[in-house]
């Protein structure tokens, strides 16, 4: 059998809009508006007007019925060639990075030469559904042939049936929110409130410094009057963080609004290509995607492990790459919660905890000065499907500025899933 030949996949561009806390700057727009603005910003930045790309892939975690073909409709509203195909993907908080893997694999196999991976989420434009009883009555009324038949169905409705339903952020298998699960994680792995607050503070300080240094100047398209992520708190300190009350376990909890990500609106995009396609257009090769791995864990019986699937993905990925966890210049670990990041680091460092979790070995400690050096989700906030693109863009720029090296990315997701990725320059 002939060996399949693959091509290197280059990251050649990035763009996002500033992330905004829910019900603030983007309260009057939804997924399609934000996604279109982000994609058009990418088009303008890299002179892609009229360009026919191989494919655009991305999605949103929270979608209205009108968003069923979200990415294709967004592409049609940009100045890309309208013949550019697009598809929607969804994998909770992994949506953005999974979309990058989807596009990268097609480029590697020669199916396409270029593509965009993207993601968006609007909490402000939350879809609202009717109760199950009301839904069934409306369907029966629609089928009724006469006005009397329709009225007969409507008369079955009671006041409580009109109560609207909004999407829940709880896990269907457990009924616990992601924060509720992470409270269990923090207790199980003995992650202190003080350590969580310190990690959160560092995220804000690192991001503020990055903004001051101009690191994000070419990464963000201003939108609706917002030029920077409005969750960033320049004036926060350990005293302010320590004063916040627990958000999930009100009596004994350690997770607060300060060391957890808030509900957020935003969108991001990444331009991927083969080397030839990039070179023909004079686009810079910022970094290459060399390895990626996805994993899932059981979290119904072991509720402390909901957001720890990247530990298994990292183990398998590093084995395939022939690398150690310490072989990287930068680490980007998505800060869904400070406790989840700290639990990940603690398990890596502990042979006993690694064995208990079912890992083949402990991967060891990392240099924390290389971790989330430009701030991460605790400072930028977390529009679910957009976080992957933000993190990939930051890592690609870090490696390009350095001129060489390797970057390790880890992103956890609802449903006990997680993805890791290696970028190289």
N, C-alpha and C positions, 0 to 999 in steps of 0.2 A: 504493500500500500504506500502511495506517495505521501510524504510528510507535508502537512498543511503549512504553507508559508504565510507568516504574518508580518504586518508592517508596524513600525513604531507609530504610536499615537501621541501627537503633540497638542499641548494646551497653548493656544495662540491668542486668546483674548478672554476678557471677563467684563461683566458690567452688572450692576445692581442699582436699585433705588435705595435710599436710606430706609432703614427699618423703623417702624413706628409702633409704639404701644397701641393696643386696640382702642378704638373709639377716640383717637386723637387726630392726627394729621390726615389720615386716609379714611375717615369715617363715612365719606360720601361716595367712595368708589369701591369697586370689587375686584375679584381676581383678574378678569379680562383686562380691565383698564391698567392695573399695575403690571401685568405680564406684558402687555403691548408696549407700555412705556419703557420697560426694561429691555425688551428685545430691540426696540427702535434705537435706544441709546447704544446698544452694541453695534447695530448696523451703521450708525453714524460714526462711531469711534473707529471702526475698522473698514470703512468705505465699502460696505456690502450692499449698497442700494442697487436693486435689480439683480443681485446675485442669486443663482440657483444653487441652493445647498442640497446636500444629500438627504438630510432629514433634521427635523427639530423634535426633540422629545422632552417631556417634562410633565408636570401636573400639580395638583393641589390636594391636600389632605381633606380640606373642608370645601365642598362644592355645592352650588345650587344646581337645580335641574338644567338651567340654561347654560351651565358650564360643561355639559356632557362632552363636547368636542373642543375643550378649552384651548389647547395649544394650537390646533389648526386654525381656529377662529382668530386667535391672537396673531398668528403669522400673517393671516390675510389682511390684517389691519396695519401691518408694517410695510416698509418699502422694499422688503425682500421680494424676489421673483415669486409671484403667487403660485407658481408650479412647485414650490418647495413643499414636500410632504411633511406631515407632523402627526404625532400620536401622543395620547395621554397615558402616563404611568402613575402608579400610586403605591407607595410602600411606607406609609406613615412618615416619620422624620427622616427616613432614608431616601425619600423620593428624589431629591436633587442629586445625590451621589449615585443612586441606582440608575438614574437617567444618563449620567455621565458614562457609567459602565456600558449601558446599552449602546450609546453612540460610539464609544471607543471600540467596542467589539466589532461593530460593523465596519469601522475604518480599518481596524487591524486585519480583518478578513478580506478587505478590498471590495466590499459591497458598496461603500460610499467613500468619498474622498474628504468630506467635510460635514460638520453638523453642529448643532447647538443643543446643549443640555440645560434645562432650566427648571424653575420651580417657583411657586407663588402660594401665598395663603392670606386670606382676609378673615380675621375674626370679627371685625366690625360689620361685615356684610354676611353675617351668619344666616344660613338657611333656616327657615322655620317650617315645621311640618304640622299637620293636623293629627288628632288622636286616631288610633286605629279604628275605633268604632265609627268616627265621622268619615274616615276615608272609605270604609266599606259602604256606608250609607250613600255617600256621594257617587260611588261607582254604580250602585243599584239604581239611584235616581237617574243617572245618565242613561242606563239601559231601558228605563221605563218608557213605554210608547206614548202614554198620554200625560197631560198635565196633572190629572188626578193621581196617576201612579207616582209621579215625581213628588207631589205634595205628601202622599202617604209615607214615602220614605223620609222626607224632611221632618215629619211629625214625630219620628222616632228619636230625634235628637234631644238631648237634655243639656242644660247650661254647662255642666262639667265637660261635655264633649267638645266644647269650643276652646278649651285650654290648649294653647299652642305648645308644640314640642320643639326643643332646640337640641342640637347635637351634644352628646355627653363626651367628656374626655376620660371617662372611666373605661377600664378594660372589661369587655363583655364577659370574659371567662371568670373574673373575680369580683367585679363591681367596684373595685378600688381605682381611684385616680392614679395617674402616674406619680404624682406627689405622695399619695398614700403608700404606694409601693416603695418609693424611695425613702420614706420615713422608716419602713421596715428594714431597708438596706442599711441605713445609717445606724440603726440600733444593732442589727446583726453583726455588722463589721466594725462596730465601735468607732464611728466617725464623729468627732466632737463638733459642737456648734462653733467653737472658736476656730477650728481648722477650716470649716466651711466658710465662715465669714472672711477669713484671711484670703482664701482663694478667690472669693467674689471681689474683694477689694483690689487684688492684684489684677483681675480682669479689667476692671474699670480704669485703673491707673495705666495699664499697658495700652488700652485703646485710646485713652486721652492723649498719651504721649505720641502714639502713632498718628493721630489726627494732627497734632501740633507739628510733627515732622513732615507732614504732607504725604504720608504713605498712602492714604485713601483717595488722594486727589484725582487719579486717573481710573479709579475703580467704581465710582459712584456717579450716577446721573441724578441731579437734583430733581425733586418731584413735588408738585403742589406746595411749593414754598419751603420744603424741608431739604436741607443740605447735609445733615448729619443724622445718625441714629439717635432718636430722641429718648432712648432708654439709658444712654450713657450718663452717669452721675459723676461729674468732676469733683463735687464737693463731699462725696461720701467718705467715711472713715470708719474705723473699727467701732468707735463709740456709737455712731448712728446705726450701724448694722446690728450691734448688740442690743439696741433698744427695741428692735422690731419683734413683734409677737409671732409665735409659730403659726403657720398657715394651714397645716393639715391636721396634725395631732396637737390640738389646742392646749393639752395639759402637759405632755411630756415630749413634745416634738422639738426638733432642731432645725427643720426647714422653714424658711421665712421668705417673704417677698424679696429680700435682699440677696439670698443665696440660692434662689430658684429663678428660672426664666419666666417672664410674664407672657401673657397672651399677646400676640404680635401680628401686625400686617407687614407684608413686604414681598419682594420678588428678586430673583437673581438669575444670571445666565453665564454660561461658559462656552466659548468657541473652541471646538476641537477639529483637528485636521491631520491629514498625512503630511509628511515632510515636504513632498513635492508640491502639494496644493499650497502650503504656506509659503514656500520659497518662490513660487510663481507669482504670488501676490505681494511679496515683500513684507510678509507678516512675521513678527518675531516668534521664535520657538521659546516659550517661557520655561517649559518643563515637559517631561514625558510621563504619561501614566504607564507604569511598568507592571504592577500587580494589584489585584483587588480580590477580596474574599468576603462572602456573606455567611452569616451564621444565625442560628436561632436557639433559644433555650426553653426549657420547661419552667414556667413561672407560676403555675396555679398552686401546686404543692409547695414549691420553693419560692415564695412570694418576694423574697429579698433579691432575687436574681433578674427581675424584669428587664433592667437596662444593662445587663452585663454580657450580652451575647457577643459584643466586639472582642471580648477576651478570647473566645474560641476562634473567631475570624482571624485575629492577630496571630494566634498560635499556628494555625494552618498556613496562613499567608507567608509568615516568616520562614517556615520550613520549606515551602516551595521556592522562595526567593533565595534561600541559603544565607539568610541574614540573622543577626541578633538584634534584639530590641534596642541595644545601645548604639547601633550603627547609623544613627540618623542625626542630621544637623538641626532639624526642627520637628516638633510634635504638635499636631492639632487634634485635641480631644474635645469633641462637642460638649459644652457645659450645659446640658439640660438642667442639671442640679449640681451644685458643688459636691454634694455627698456622693453622687454617682461617679464623678471624676476621681475623688479621693479613694473610693472603694476599689476602683479599677487599679489605681497605683498601688494600693495596699496589697491587693491580691497578687499583682505582678511580683512584688517584693517578697512574698511569703510562700515558701515551698509547701507549708501546711495548708494554707488557704487555697492555693492553686490545686493541690491534690484533692482537697475536699470538694472543690467545684467540679472536678473531673478533667482538669487540664493535664496534658502530658508532662508538663514541667512548669516551674516558675520562670518567667521571662526576665526577672531581675528589675532593678531600679533604673530609672532614667534621670538625666540631668534636668531638674525642674526649671532651670534657667532657660531651657530650650522649649518649654511648654507654653503654647498659646501666647507667644511673645508680642503679638499685636492686639491682645485682648480676644475674647471669644464670646460665646452666646450669653453669658451672664451680663456682659456690658452691651453688646450689640442687640440682644434679645433674639427671639427664635420664631420666625414665621415658618412653620413646620417644613414645608417642601422647599423653602428657599435657603435653608441653612447649609445644605450640601454644596451648593454653588458658591456661597460666600466663603466657605472654608477652603474649597479647592482653589478659588481665585487668590486667596491670601497666601496659601502655600506655594502656588506657582510663582507669585511675585517675589516671595522670600527667596526661593531658589534662584530665580533669574537675577535678582540683585546680588546675590552671593556669587553667582557665576558657575556654581557646581554644587553637588551634594545630593542628599536624599531627604525626603520628607515623609513622615508617617502620619496618616489621618485615621481617626476613629470616630464613628458616629453611631449612637445607639438609637433605638426606635421602639415605639409601642409594639405590642404583640410579642415581646421578647426577641426582637430581631436586632441585628447590627451589622455594619459594614466597616471594613478597614481597607485602606488603599495606600500604595506607595507611589510617590512622585519622585522623579529623578531629573537632574539637569546635567 
